[in-house]
Amino acid sequence: MFNIGILGCGNIAAKMAQAISKTKDCQVAGVASRERSRAKKFAAAYCPDAKVYTGYEKLAAAKDIDLIYIATPNSYHYEHAILCIKEYKNVLIEKPFAMNEGEARSIFSEAKNRNLFVCEAMWSSFMPLHLQMLEWIKEGRIGQVKYITGDLGYDLTEVPRLNDPVLGGGAYLDLGVYTSNLAISVIGNDIRVGHAYSKRLSTGCDKETFYNLESGDGSVIGSFFVTMGADTAKDGAVIGEEGKIKITNINNYRKITLLTKDDQVVEEKEAELSIDDSYIYEIEACRDAIRNGLIQCTEMPWDKTYKLAQLNDNIRNSMN
Ligand SMILES: NC(=O)c1ccc[n+]([C@@H]2O[C@H](COP(=O)([O-])OP(=O)(O)OC[C@H]3O[C@@H](n4cnc5c(N)ncnc54)[C@H](OP(=O)(O)O)[C@@H]3O)[C@@H](O)[C@H]2O)c1
C-alpha cells in the first residue's frame, strides 16, 4: 500500500482524501491539523483508518509515510515543504508551488540534496485530455502554433484566504497559475511576460488579472484572463496555422475539440472521470514515480514548476 499523509485539513484536502480512497494501492495513512479536533473530524469523514496528528511537525516526522500532500494556504507551502523534506519525506505541494522563484529554488535544492521526490500538485498537467492536446500539437494536427487563449474565473469573493495578502491571496496566484501552466505546456520554457493589468481589492490582492505571455522569439502569443469575481466560461484555445484546439475547462479538462481552420470538427474527446475524481491522475503519477525511484514526475517536472514560479514573479511584478 502507498501511504499518503495530508498536511492541513481544509477544503482541497477533503477532495484529495476522497480521491485517494478511490486510487488503487493508495491510502491516507495520516492527517495533520493545527487543531486536534479538526484532524479527528476530517479523518472520521474521509479516512477513518488514518492516524491523527496534532501539529504538522508530527506528521512530518511520522514513520511509514511515502508522500506528504501539502494543502495549506499559498504563503505556507515553502515552510511546510521544507519541514517535511528535512524529515526525509517526499512531498506533493499544492499550487502555487511557492510564493516566488527563490522559495522554489530552495525547495528543489533541499530535496535534491536528500534525493527526495517533489512535485507541484498542478492537477491539470496530469489529465489525459491535457496530454492528448499536447500530442495533437506535437503531431502537427494544427500546424505551427500562433496563439493561445484562456480564461479562468470562479466566484471566490467570500473566501477569506483569497482576500488575504498574508495567505498569498488574489486571483492570479490561485487561478492564473493554471492559465500560465497551459501556456508553458504549449510554448515550452522559452516564454516571457508581455503585459499584465489587474484590478485590486481593498486588501491589495488582485481580484482580476488580464495578461499576456509570448514565446522567446515572439512567434506565439498568449492572452489570459483570471478572476475571483465570477464563474467564467473557463475555455481555452490553441490556434495554429492549420487548425485549432478548443479546451472546455482549462482547469479541469472536460472536453477537447480539434477543428479545422474554418471550424469543422475533426475529432473530439471527453473526460472519463468526474471533476473531483480527476485528482486520481496526479496521485497515481506520484505513486508510480516514487515506486520507480524517481524524484520528479514527467507530467510536471521541476524545470516546469521553476519556470512557472519565475513567470508568477514577473506577472505579479508587472501588475499595475
Ligand atoms: N488543485 C486544486 O484543485 C486546488 C483547489 C483549491 C485550492 N488549491 C490550493 O490548495 C491550497 C489550500 O486551499 P484550500 O482552498 O483548501 O484552503 P483552506 O480550505 O483554507 O485550507 C487550508 C488549510 O491550511 C491550514 N492552515 C495552516 N495555516 C493556516 C493559516 N494561517 N490560515 C488558514 N489556514 C491555515 C488549515 O488546516 P488546519 O487548520 O487543519 O491546520 C486550513 O484548513 C492552496 O494553496 C490552494 O491554492 C488547489
The ligand as an SDF file (V2000), in Angstrom:
LIG
                    3D

 48 52  0  0  0  0  0  0  0  0999 V2000
   -5.6980   21.6640   -7.0050 N   0  0  0  0  0  0  0  0  0  0  0  0
   -6.8460   22.2700   -6.8320 C   0  0  0  0  0  0  0  0  0  0  0  0
   -7.8250   21.9810   -7.4990 O   0  0  0  0  0  0  0  0  0  0  0  0
   -6.9780   23.3080   -5.7520 C   0  0  0  0  0  0  0  0  0  0  0  0
   -8.2290   23.8280   -5.4620 C   0  0  0  0  0  0  0  0  0  0  0  0
   -8.3330   24.7270   -4.4040 C   0  0  0  0  0  0  0  0  0  0  0  0
   -7.1990   25.1220   -3.7060 C   0  0  0  0  0  0  0  0  0  0  0  0
   -5.9860   24.6210   -4.0470 N   0  0  0  0  0  0  0  0  0  0  0  0
   -4.7800   25.0080   -3.3150 C   0  0  0  0  0  0  0  0  0  0  0  0
   -4.7950   24.2960   -2.0920 O   0  0  0  0  0  0  0  0  0  0  0  0
   -4.2980   25.0960   -1.0310 C   0  0  0  0  0  0  0  0  0  0  0  0
   -5.3150   25.1200    0.0810 C   0  0  0  0  0  0  0  0  0  0  0  0
   -6.5190   25.6920   -0.3990 O   0  0  0  0  0  0  0  0  0  0  0  0
   -7.9270   25.4210    0.3210 P   0  0  0  0  0  0  0  0  0  0  0  0
   -8.9340   26.0810   -0.5270 O   0  0  0  0  0  0  0  0  0  0  0  0
   -8.0870   24.0010    0.6650 O   0  0  0  0  0  0  0  0  0  0  0  0
   -7.7270   26.2970    1.6510 O   0  0  0  0  0  0  0  0  0  0  0  0
   -8.4440   26.1460    3.0630 P   0  0  0  0  0  0  0  0  0  0  0  0
   -9.7550   25.4700    2.9160 O   0  0  0  0  0  0  0  0  0  0  0  0
   -8.4040   27.4930    3.6920 O   0  0  0  0  0  0  0  0  0  0  0  0
   -7.4950   25.1540    3.8600 O   0  0  0  0  0  0  0  0  0  0  0  0
   -6.1690   25.4680    4.1580 C   0  0  0  0  0  0  0  0  0  0  0  0
   -5.7520   24.7120    5.4160 C   0  0  0  0  0  0  0  0  0  0  0  0
   -4.4230   25.1240    5.7270 O   0  0  0  0  0  0  0  0  0  0  0  0
   -4.2220   25.0620    7.1120 C   0  0  0  0  0  0  0  0  0  0  0  0
   -3.5610   26.3160    7.5660 N   0  0  0  0  0  0  0  0  0  0  0  0
   -2.3090   26.4020    8.0490 C   0  0  0  0  0  0  0  0  0  0  0  0
   -2.0060   27.6430    8.3820 N   0  0  0  0  0  0  0  0  0  0  0  0
   -3.1030   28.3910    8.1260 C   0  0  0  0  0  0  0  0  0  0  0  0
   -3.4070   29.7630    8.2990 C   0  0  0  0  0  0  0  0  0  0  0  0
   -2.5390   30.6380    8.8160 N   0  0  0  0  0  0  0  0  0  0  0  0
   -4.6220   30.1940    7.9250 N   0  0  0  0  0  0  0  0  0  0  0  0
   -5.5160   29.3510    7.3940 C   0  0  0  0  0  0  0  0  0  0  0  0
   -5.2750   28.0160    7.2210 N   0  0  0  0  0  0  0  0  0  0  0  0
   -4.0810   27.5390    7.5880 C   0  0  0  0  0  0  0  0  0  0  0  0
   -5.5770   24.8390    7.7590 C   0  0  0  0  0  0  0  0  0  0  0  0
   -5.6130   23.4900    8.1560 O   0  0  0  0  0  0  0  0  0  0  0  0
   -5.6130   23.0260    9.6860 P   0  0  0  0  0  0  0  0  0  0  0  0
   -6.4740   24.0290   10.4090 O   0  0  0  0  0  0  0  0  0  0  0  0
   -6.2050   21.6940    9.6120 O   0  0  0  0  0  0  0  0  0  0  0  0
   -4.2180   23.0250   10.1790 O   0  0  0  0  0  0  0  0  0  0  0  0
   -6.5670   25.0500    6.6420 C   0  0  0  0  0  0  0  0  0  0  0  0
   -7.6960   24.2480    6.7530 O   0  0  0  0  0  0  0  0  0  0  0  0
   -3.9830   26.4570   -1.6410 C   0  0  0  0  0  0  0  0  0  0  0  0
   -2.6060   26.5260   -1.9130 O   0  0  0  0  0  0  0  0  0  0  0  0
   -4.7580   26.4860   -2.9480 C   0  0  0  0  0  0  0  0  0  0  0  0
   -4.1320   27.2500   -3.9520 O   0  0  0  0  0  0  0  0  0  0  0  0
   -5.8690   23.7100   -5.0440 C   0  0  0  0  0  0  0  0  0  0  0  0
  1  2  1  0
  2  3  2  0
  2  4  1  0
  4  5  1  0
  4 48  2  0
  5  6  2  0
  6  7  1  0
  7  8  2  0
  8  9  1  0
  8 48  1  0
  9 10  1  0
  9 46  1  0
 10 11  1  0
 11 12  1  0
 11 44  1  0
 12 13  1  0
 13 14  1  0
 14 15  2  0
 14 16  1  0
 14 17  1  0
 17 18  1  0
 18 19  2  0
 18 20  1  0
 18 21  1  0
 21 22  1  0
 22 23  1  0
 23 24  1  0
 23 42  1  0
 24 25  1  0
 25 26  1  0
 25 36  1  0
 26 27  1  0
 26 35  1  0
 27 28  2  0
 28 29  1  0
 29 30  1  0
 29 35  2  0
 30 31  1  0
 30 32  2  0
 32 33  1  0
 33 34  2  0
 34 35  1  0
 36 37  1  0
 36 42  1  0
 37 38  1  0
 38 39  2  0
 38 40  1  0
 38 41  1  0
 42 43  1  0
 44 45  1  0
 44 46  1  0
 46 47  1  0
M  CHG  2   8   1  16  -1
M  END
$$$$
